[in-house]
Amino acid sequence: MAYENLTVAELKELLRERGLPVSGKKADLIARLSEDKGPTDEAHEEITPEEPQDDDMGEESSDEGEDYEEEGDFEEEGDFEEWDELHTARQKPVLDDSTKSALKMRSEQSKKQPKFRRQEWFRYRRLSKTGYRKPKGDDSSMRKNRKYRSPMARVGYGKVAAARGLHPSGFEEVLVHKADQLDGIDPEKQAVRIGSSVGNRKRSRIHERADELGLRVLNRRQIDKRGDL
């Protein structure tokens, strides 16, 4: 069956029928369906061509029974619709009107802000790769605000205080280094940022735990599983 031609909603329906999780991107859904070769696709392929016009009443009764069984399976395995809504909520935060306007104002201010460079960044290549630092020295042309010099970071370049410290999406970033630190994070207002020193083993555990709790990982990346992973 060509899963690439199906939509995300159709792929999620197939996953629900097989009792598999419906989180992730379309590529993840296709990979999950291709790995699990259940009898659902074969049953659908056999039922669709075999619909004769002789026993209409019998087929309707059997279809109704299958519908009832599917509803029962959903109740036993858990409410997948609520779980799916939990994961869709993690993509965007729940913000009020004041925070949305503050984020919009901050993005407009960032467009007008110049790029702060380190002193003598144009002279030495190693300085062009480093961040901004306050110029020092009595003979510093940048400190004395002479012409054709890079601007310095000042109080006047500050952004709106209501959106200070927030991610461009509106989430409040929470730095974590292991999966146990995800407990207690609000998925509607906070998002996860994994530390740079975390290895692939712990990172994969954090990804799985974040998907269970419906949290968004800001620096999520694809992990090449090798060895014990």
N, C-alpha and C positions, 0 to 999 in steps of 0.2 A: 504494500500500500504506500503511495507517495505522500508522505506527511508534509513535504515542502509546499505542496499546493494547497494545504488546508490553512485556515486562519487560526489565530491564537485561541479564539473561543471554541472552535471545533476541536483543537488539540486538547484543551482543558477538559472538554466533555469526555473525550476518550480516556484521559488520565483518571477522571473521577470514576468512570465505569470500571477501571482496573484497580481502583483503590490506591492510586499513586498520588504524591503531592503535585500541586499545580503551580508552584512558585518558580520563578526564574524567567529567562528570556525565551524567545521562540526556539533558538538553537538548543537550549537545555531541554525544552519540552520534547523536541524531535528526538534528541539523543535518549531521553528517558523512555520514550515509546519504542524506539528501535531496539533498545536493550531488553525491554520486557515484551516478549512475544506471547501475549495472552490469547485466549480463545475468543475474545470479543470481536476482533476484526473478522475472523473466519465465520463467526455466527452471523454478523451483519451481512457479510457477502453471500451467505447461504440463504438468509431470509429474504433479501431484496428481490432476487430473481424468482423465488418460489412463492409467488402470491397469486395462485389461481383464483378464478372467479366461482369455484364450486362451493367451497365451505367458507362463506364470508362470516357467518355467525361464529364458527369455531375459531377463526383467526382473531376476531375481535375479542373474544373472551380470553384467548391466550395472551394477546397483547396487553389487555388490562391486567392480567395476572403478573406479567413481567414488570409492568409499571409499579404495581404495588410492591413487588420484591425489591425493585431498585430503590424505592423510597425507604423501605425497611433497612436496606444496606446502608443508606446514608445516615440513618439514625444510629445504627450500630457503630459505624466507623467514625462518626463525628460529623459535625456540620461543616462541610467543605465550603459552603458559600460564605459563612462567617469567617472562616480561615482565609479565604481568598480576599475578602474585603479588608481583612487585617493587613494583608501584604500589599494591596493597592494603596492603602493609606500611608505606607511607609515611604512611598515615592515622593510625596509632597507633604510639607508640614501643614498643620492647622493654624492659620494665622488670622489675626484680627485686621480690621481695615487700617488701623494706625500703623501697625508693623509693615503691612504691604506698602503703604505710602512712604514709610521711612526707607524701605529697601529700594524703592523706585527712585527716591531722591538721592540715595547714596550712589546708585549706579550712574545717575546723571552727573553727580559731582566727580566721580572717578574718571569720566570721560574728559573733563576739563583739567584734571590734575596732571602736571608734568611728571616725567619719569625721573626719579631721583637717582643720581649717579654718584659714585665715589670720586673723590678728588684725584685728578690726573688719570682718569679712566681711559682717556683717549691716547695717552702716552705709553702706558704699560698694559700689555695684554692680560696679565694676571689680575689687574685691578678691575678690568671690565667684566670679569666673571664673578666678582665678589659683590656683596650687598652694599648698601649705603652706610657711610660712617660720617660722623660730624667732622668737618675740616678743622684742623688745628695748626698753629704756627703763626708767628708774627707776620711773616711774608706771604701768607696764603692768600692768593687772589680770589679764591672761592669764598673764603671767610669774610673778605672785605667787600664782597658783592660787586666785583668789577665786571666789565662787559664781557659777553660771550663766555660766561662761565655757567656751569650747571646750577640750577636752583637748589637751595637748601630746604630741608624739612622744617617747617615752622608751624606755629599754632594755627595760623590762618588756613592751613590745608586740612584741618580736622573735618571729619564727616559728621553726619547727624548722629546724636548720642543714642537714639532709640534703636538703631541698627548696628551699633558698635559691637564687634565680636561675633556677629552672626555670619553663617555661611551664605553665599549668594542665593542659595535656594531658600533661605529663611531658617534653616536648622541651627540649633546650638550644638557645636561640636563637643564631643566627649572623647578624650584620648584613652584608649584601652590597650592592654598588652596581653591579656588572656581572656578566655571565654567566661570565666567566673565574674568578671567585672561588668558584664552586660546586664546582670540582674538589677532591676530598679531604674533602668533608663526609660524615659517616656518616649514612645515611638512617634507621638504627635508633635513633639517640640524639639527632641534631641536626636542627633545622628551620631554614628560611630566613626571614629577615625583611628585606624590601627597604627601603632607605633612603627617607625621605620626599622627598628632592630628586631621585630618579630619575625621568626622563621616561617617557612611554608607549612610546617606541621601545625603549629598553633594558629596560623592564619586561616587554614582550612577549617579548624574547629570553631574559630570565631565566626566564619562565614555561615557555617551550619547552624550555630546557636542564634545568630542574628536573624536568619530566615525563620527559625522557630518562633522567635519573639516578635517578628514583624519589624525589625529595625533596619534602617538604611545604612549601609557602609559606604562612606564617601570615597575612600581610596580602594575600592574593591578591584581586584585584578585576577586574571585567570592563572591558576596554579598548574604547572605541569607535574603530574603525579609520577614520581620515580621512586623506585625502591620500595620502602615500607608505606609510602603514602598511597 
